[in-house]
Amino acid sequence: FAQDLACVVSRQAASCDAHMAWEPTFEKEGTKEKISLIAIGMDSATVRISQPHPTEAKKRQISWRMGHCLTISFYDNKGTYLDSLCLGSGPGQDAPAGKTAFFLEAEGWVDRVKEAFPGVHTIGLSDAAPDIEEWIGKRVDDQGIDFYHACEYLGAAAPALVHAHWAEESHDTPEILAGALREHLRDQPG
């Protein structure tokens, strides 16, 4: 039920958005001229879907689909946050079509923003997932890993770094330490 409701609401919002023209508006007069950085962030999450089994009434059918989000944030030349646009998409009934539709809609928003603010430096932030990193990389001047995921990756590497500290005290070479870190990271899930 919740998935069906989310799909209905999403379709309704998308149909409204298709008929509305976006104009950048900010509360303070002259803010548009102050924008010197646009940050474009994208992430996705695997969402567990539970539906009635098609043939057995008392059973549930479990599946996993992707939900996506895009954030476009505006900053002045001092790094002060000014405003954001956010776009989200729940998992669709058809996984590849839902992802494709989200990426197309996200591309439309990014194009509108870049048209409204020509020449403004853009950076892309993501979790470094290959499909998202490639998509963002084609649309921004610079890109990097967002703070949340950078912390997660460093946390996964921490045991190897502790080992590296121990190895340093035992006079292992940097090459041995780098090899231990690479080996540890290769063994991490994801």
Disulfide bonds with the S-S distance in Angstrom:
none
